[in-house]
Every structure is written in C-alpha cells, then in structure tokens.
Amino acid sequence: MEPQTEAFTELDIHLSIGQARTDIDDLDLGIIRLLRMRRAVSQRIQRTRLRADGPQIDPGREDDIARVYRSHFGDSGDDVAAAVLRACRS
C-alpha cells in the first residue's frame, strides 16, 4: 500500500505545482498589462519634456523610483526598477 500513497502524493504535488504555475502565468499577464499602461504614461511624460526642450529622463525621479522598489524587494529592487524604467522608455 505504500507505493500507492507515494504515487498519490506525487500526483498531488504535480497538480499543485501545475496550478501554481497557472497562477504565476495569470499574474505575469497582469504585470504585463500594468507595464504597458505605465509605459504609455511614461512616454506621454517623455514627449512633453522633449517638446519643452527638456531632457527625456529625470535622473532624480528615477532614483526615487529605484528607492521605492528597493524598499519592497531589497537589493534586487534596483534590478527590478532598472528593468521597469528601461521597458517604459520610448
């Protein structure tokens, strides 16, 4: 009877992992949707700044954004912020 219990447990684990991966896929789609929205707003700001003969980016603002991500993700927050900022530039 032991092998059946192990097989059942392995099946439960497999199904659990499968559901968790589906959850991650759904979350990733939500993140992508939000990043597209963020990019649209960021590009609007960049166009406005360029029309006013200003710089496309504001390093001080980007530092503030990185600080927020760092406060939520620790040291890896810098990498997350850099990826988000890079994805949202024109």
Steps between C-alpha positions, in 0.01 A plus 500: 500500500796732547572542123139617438530759774827630351353510149194687626721746680710554188183559299379752758834678483492502120147643493587755766806616306294513181240721665769723649657540155161595357466757778845640415409518130184695588699734724759554226225599256375751755851639548540532123169686475606739778844555344338589168281754679803637686697523175222701334497752787881514510521561126245781530722663765810451285333660196388796710850549642660480154249751354603739778865448397565308820681171547314180421570359845527643850779318689374626837155359431651170388700486824175551694337217307797269564481583871134392510577168330800447729278556805272220382752255352828574676815513291329334203264798489765691304487235228120500496488880481760508222303245297173689548657835411674354195176337380312828535735723304415597143 
